Amino acid sequence: MLSVDFPKLIQALVQPLVKEPSAVTVTERDTNRYHEYVLDVAPQDVGRVIGRQGHVASALRSVVEGARNKRINAKKIRLVINDHRH
């Protein structure tokens, strides 16, 4: 089975949503339970990525988690959106 490049997948999903696609960065880090991907966008684009009541963020998380190979006993994928507004 093909392995998925999650940072590239996340960037491909997020860049069309924001006004400054060059500011989109994805940082990978591992914890005991998760493979975490931290998404950073320009401060004025945070609302576009989160969406009203978090609908866009929820959809992004669903797509990223769905791309994971569930047959391998691997860690879950976690997408963290870095909110610079707070």
SVG drawing of the C-alpha trace seen along z (x, -y; Angstrom):
<svg xmlns="http://www.w3.org/2000/svg" viewBox="-21 -39 29 43">
<polyline fill="none" stroke="black" stroke-width="0.4" points="0.0,0.0 1.2,-3.5 2.3,-5.7 0.8,-9.2 2.9,-12.3 0.6,-14.0 2.3,-17.5 1.9,-17.7 -1.7,-16.5 -2.5,-19.1 -0.9,-21.9 -2.8,-20.8 -6.1,-21.0 -5.4,-24.3 -3.7,-26.4 -6.8,-27.0 -8.7,-28.1 -6.4,-31.0 -5.5,-34.4 -1.7,-33.8 -0.9,-30.3 2.8,-30.9 2.4,-31.3 1.0,-27.8 3.4,-25.6 3.0,-22.1 5.2,-20.9 5.3,-17.2 5.8,-16.0 5.3,-12.6 3.8,-12.0 3.1,-8.8 -0.4,-8.5 -0.5,-10.6 1.4,-11.7 0.7,-15.4 0.7,-17.9 0.7,-21.5 -0.7,-23.8 0.4,-27.4 -1.2,-30.0 -1.2,-33.8 -3.1,-35.4 -5.8,-36.8 -6.4,-33.3 -7.0,-31.4 -10.7,-32.0 -10.9,-30.7 -9.2,-27.4 -11.3,-27.0 -14.6,-28.0 -17.9,-28.8 -18.4,-26.7 -15.3,-24.7 -16.9,-23.0 -13.9,-23.5 -11.4,-22.3 -13.5,-19.3 -13.7,-18.4 -9.9,-18.8 -9.4,-16.5 -11.7,-13.9 -9.9,-13.8 -6.5,-13.6 -7.5,-10.8 -9.2,-9.0 -6.0,-8.9 -4.3,-6.9 -3.6,-3.2 -5.8,-1.6 -4.5,1.9 -1.2,1.1 -1.4,0.8 -0.2,-2.8 -0.8,-5.9 -3.7,-8.1 -3.3,-11.3 -4.0,-14.6 -4.2,-18.0 -3.6,-21.0 -4.4,-24.4 -2.1,-27.0 -4.4,-30.0 -2.3,-33.1 -5.2,-35.3 -5.1,-34.2"/>
</svg>
